[in-house]
Structure formats: C-alpha cells, structure tokens
Amino acid sequence: MAVYFFYGDEDYNIELEIEKMSSKLNPDFKSMSYIVLDNPPYPNLINALRTTPMMFGNMLTVINSEEYFLSNKNFFDDKELEDIEDALKHNPESLDIIFVVRLSRNENKKLDSRRKLYKILAKYNVKEFPTFKTYKIADISNWIKKQAGIKGITVKDDAIGLLIEQIGNNLREFNTELDKLKLAAYPESIVTKKMVSNICISNQDLFNLTELIMKGEKDKALLEFQRLLDKKHPLELLAAIQTMLRKWIILKTKSPVCNTMELSKLTGQHEFVVKQSLEKLKHISAKELVNLKQNLFEVEYKIKSAESIDMVSEVECAIIR
C-alpha cells in the first residue's frame, strides 16, 4: 500500500481525508484493521510499521505525531531513525500508514524541515491541510459546494454567501449546518438563503442576545433566548454563544494593536464581520464579556456533567444572574 504524511492547521480536512481512507476497509474487521496511535515510543512505532495484516484484508494505521515534530525532545536516535526508514521502504502491500501532525490554528507554526524524520517522510505522499483564509471566499465556497454534494444537496450561491458571512472559515461548523439544512430541505435537495436565515444562528442573533444581557434587559434577553431555541439545542446554543464571546473578547483586547485584517485571522471571521462587530462592541467592555462567558461556562459544565435537572432553566438563570 502506501505511506502518507498529513500536516496542517485545518484538522477537520485532515479528519475527513482519514475518514475517506478508513471507509474503504472491510467493515467486518474494522476494529482490527484500523489502528490509531498517539506519539508512540520507538518500540511501539516500529512494531506498528512492521505489522503485516492477516486474514481481514487491508489495514490502516494512523500515527498522530505532533510530539515528534513540535517537542524540543528528540524522540529517536540515528539507529532508530534508520530502522523507521527501512520499515517504511518495505511497507507491506496491504498496509496504509498515515503520519499526522495537527498544528494549532492561527498560530502560523511551521514544521522543522531539518528534522531527520521530516526528511524521511517527505519522500512519500505529503499533503498540507492549511486553514482557509477568511478573505478567500471562492475557496471556502467551493469546499461548501463539494461537501454539500457529498450529502446529496445543492446550496444556492446566495445561501453559501450568507453561511460564510455567519460562520467565517470554521469547516466543522459548516458541516454541522449542512446536515441541518439537508433535513430542512427534504424531500427536496435545494438549500436556499431563506433556509439558512431561518435555521442557522447569525452573528446578529448572538449579538442581539448578548446586547440585551449587557443592557440589563433580562426579560427581552429571555425572550430572545427562547426564540433561538427554535434553531438550536440549548447546548448547541451555549457553544455558539461561547464561541462568539471568545471572538468578541479577542476583538476587544486586540483591536488597539491589530488592524482588521489581523483580527480577521485571529478570529476566523470575514473582515466585513470584524468591522461590524467592532462597531457594535463599542459600548460593551471586555470585562462584561468575560464575566458573561464565565457564567455560561459554569452552566455548560453543569449540564455536561449531568448536574442539571432543567438545562433550559439553567441557561436562563445564567442570563439573568
């Protein structure tokens, strides 16, 4: 089979690529033919590289290798690297091996190409998975169209534009919303801008709720929260608000020293959305945003740890606290 080297800061595209390869394995033997190892020490790694699949057909081994490349520690000596190189050269025909390095988003980290392991893996099937730049609308749009096609739906161009305006470059979130839109469009397969507007929570939706909380208009905030529950489960809504609050806190704290292009990269939002948010956040302090985020985090933890009896009421209490 083959050896692959996947790296980059778009972990969702890496995940999709591995899923596509693992889907070709015999489903009856997948528990034995699909192996994932996290930064294994030399004995475990060399054993995995030399494993010969038996009766259950082809095999896929994924080696998560972040520590091999991002740690200051040298994991392998020269002799061990020679063994690794030899094992890869004589890779069994029925074994696919994928070395994976997931980089942190928006930190501009690069792999050290001087490392001997990098030079060994660079001889094989190398593929970088970078995060889409927020200003590269055509690239994001093409990804959405491709993913929608896999799901058997077609998303109209104006609907794609609204999705990008609301979500930015978060591919995992796009995928979640496409699943919802597919259900909304059924039995048809065309997704319209109106469907996106009705089903997907926008930046404006989240801002309206947050602004009402900040103004102390608790009754209106609760009504807005109830309205948004028609679009998302309470935990999904909490996650969306938390994500947006994190981005707003970055905007409030970094805007004095960063331009809108830099803020766009830091938050993964389109520059137009960044400008809109900065204007709306003029009268809200970073401290208020941090306090609200902390309150909602406590509720989210309580719900996820099964300490909450009524999750909707728990969120409402956090809003009016």
N, C-alpha and C positions, 0 to 999 in steps of 0.2 A: 504494500500500500504506500503511504506517503507520510512525510514529516512536515508539520506546519508550524509557523511562528506568528502568532497573532498578538498585536500590541496596540495600545492607543487609549484615549480617554473617553471614547464612546462605548461604554461597557455594554449597552443594550444591543448595539450592532454585533459586537463580539458574541453575545449570548445567542442572538438569532442565527448566526453562522454555525455555532456549535450545535444548536438545536436541529438545524437543517442536516448536518452531517450525522447526528445521532439517530435521526428519524429513518435512516437507511439501514440501521441494524435490525437483525431479526428480533421482533418484539417478544418472542417466547423466551429468549435468552438474554434480554437486555440487562437484567440485574447482574449478569456475569460478564457481559461483553462491553459494558460502558463503565469506565473507572475514572474517578476524579481524585487527584492527589494535590495537596496544598504544600508547596515548597518542601518536598520530601528530602531527607538526607540522602547522601550518596548511595548507601546500600539499598534503600527502598527505590530510589530512582533507577539505578542500573538494573534492578530486578524487573521493574515495570517495562523498561525499554527492551529487555530481552525475553519478555513473556511471549510465548507462542500460543495463539488461540487454539482451542481444541475443537470439539465437535460442534460448538454452537456458532460456527461461521466467523465472520469478520468481527474485529474488536476495535474500540475507540478508547484511547487513553488521553485524558486532559491533564496537563501538568500546570497548575497555577504557580507562576514563577516570579511573583513580584519581589520576594526577598532575595532571589538570586541576583536581581539587577539593581534594586533600589537600596539595598543594605550596604553599609560600608564593609561588612564582613565578607571575606572570600569563602564561599561555600565549598569549593572544590580545589584540590591541589592539581598540579600539572598531570600527574598519573591518572587521577580520576577523570579529568577532562579528556584525556586520550581514550579512556575506556568508553566514556559517553559518546565521543565522536565515532569510535569504532562500532558501537551498538547502533547508532543511527545509520551508519553506512550499510549495515547488514540488517536493516529493519525487515522483519517478517512480512511476507506479501499480504497477509490478512490483517495487519495491524496498522491503524492510523494513529499517529501521535501528534498532539497539539500542545505546544508550549504557549502559555498565555501570560501576558503582562498587562494588567489593567492600571492605567495611570489616573491620577486624580484630575477631575475636571477643572478647567480654568486656572491651572497652576503652571502651565507651559513646561512641564517636566519632559525631559528627553532621556532616552536610554543611552547609556555609555557604550558607544560602538567599539571602544577599545578593549572591552572585556573579552576574554577568550571564548566564553560561552556564546556571546553575541556573534562573534565571527564564525563559530561553528554553525549556529542556527541560521545565519544569514545565507548559507549555501542552499537552503531548502525553500519551501513555499512561504515567503514572508509577506504579510499583509498588515498595513497600518489601518486602524479604525479611529480616525480623528472625529472630534465633535464638530458638527456643522456650525459654521459661523452664523450668527443670528442675522447678518445682513445678506447672506447668500440664500435668498428666498427661493430661487429656482431649484437649488439642491434639496432643500427641505421639502418643497412641493413635490418634487419627483419621488422622494422617499415615501411621502404620504400616499401618492398615487400607486406606487408599487405595493406598499403594504395593504392598501385598500383592495387592490386587485387580488392579492393572496386570499383575502377574506371574502372575495366574491362580490364586492361592491364598487361603485364608481362615485367619487366625490367631485362635485362641480367645482370649477376654479374659484368662484367667489366664496364657496364654503371652505375651501382649503385656505384662502386668504384670511378668513375670519379665525380659523383654527390656529394659524401661525401667529396672528395678532394676539390671541388669547394665551397661547402656550409657549411660544418662543421656539426653542430648539430641543425641548425635552421629548425624545423619541418614545420613551416608555409611556409617557402620559398621552402622546398621540395615539399609541396603540390601544390604550385603555378606552379612550374616547371613541375610536373607530369601532370597537366592539359594541359600545352602547348605540352608536349611530346605525350600525347594521341592524340591531334589534328594532330601532325606531323606524327604519325604512321598510322592514319586512311587511308584506311579501314582495315589495319592490326592491330594487338594488341600487337606486339612485339616492345619494345623500345631498340635500340642498342646504343653502345658507340658513334658511329658516329653521331647519332641524338642529343645526349647530347652535343657533341662537337660543332655541328652546331647551336643549338638553345639556349643553356644556356651560359650565360656570365661567363667566368672563372676568377680566381684571376689574371691570366696572362693578360687577356683582359683589366681589370681595371688598372692593373699596367702599361701596355703599354701606355694607355691614360694619366694617371697621370704623368708618367715619361716624356712624350713628353711635357706636360704643364709645368712641373718644369724646363725642359731644355730650355724653351722659343721657342720650335719648334712648333709654333702655327699652321702653315699650315698642318703639319703632324698630329697634335692633332685633327684638324677639320676633316681630312680625316678618322682618326681612329674613331672619334665620329660618323660620317656618316655610317661607316661600322657596328658599334654596334647597330645603329638604325634598322638594319635588324633583330636584335634579340629581341629588346625591345622597347616599347613605351618610348618617352622622359622622362615622369615622373617615369616610372619604372627604367629607366637607371639612372636618378638622384638619386633615392632612393638607388640603388645598389652602386653607387659611394659614396654616403654619408655614407652608412653602412661600406663600405670598408675603407673610410678615418677615420671613428671613430675607427676602429680596428687598423689602422696603427698608429694613434695618441697615442693609448694605448701602442702599441709596442714600439714606440719611447721614450715615457716618463717613461715607467715602466721597460724597458729592463735592465737599470743599476742596478736595485734592485731585479728583479724577474728572475727565471730560465724559460726555455722554457715550462716546464710543467705548471707552474703557469700562464704564458702568454697564454697558450692554454685554460685554464679555464676562464681567464678574457675575452678572445675574442671569445670563442666558436669555435675555429678553431683547426684542427688537428695539432699536434705538428710538423709534417713534413712541413705543410704550414707555420707555425710560423717561423721555421728556414729559409725557403725560403724567406719569406717577410723581415726578419731582414737583410738578406744578400743584398737584393735589395734596402733596405731603407738606406743603409749606407751613401749615398751621398745626402740625402734629409733631410732637417731639420724639426723639429716638427712645427716650426713657419710657414714654407711654406705650410705644410699640413693643419694647422689651417686656414690660410688665404684662401686657396682654398675651404675648407669646408664652410667657411663663405660666400664666393661669390656664391657658388652653393646653399646654403641655402636661400639666398635672392632671387635667381631666382625661386627656388621651391615654396617659399611663394607667389611670384608674380603670378606664374602660377595657384596655387591652389586658390588664391583669385580673379581669373578672371581678373587680371590687365594686363595680357599678351595677345598681339594680335597674335604673332607668337612664340609658345613655343620653337621650334627648334632654331630659331634665337636668342632667349633669352639665351638659354644654350650656344650657340656658342659665344655669346658676353661675357658670364661669363668665358669661357675658355680662350679667348684671352685678357681678361682685364689685 
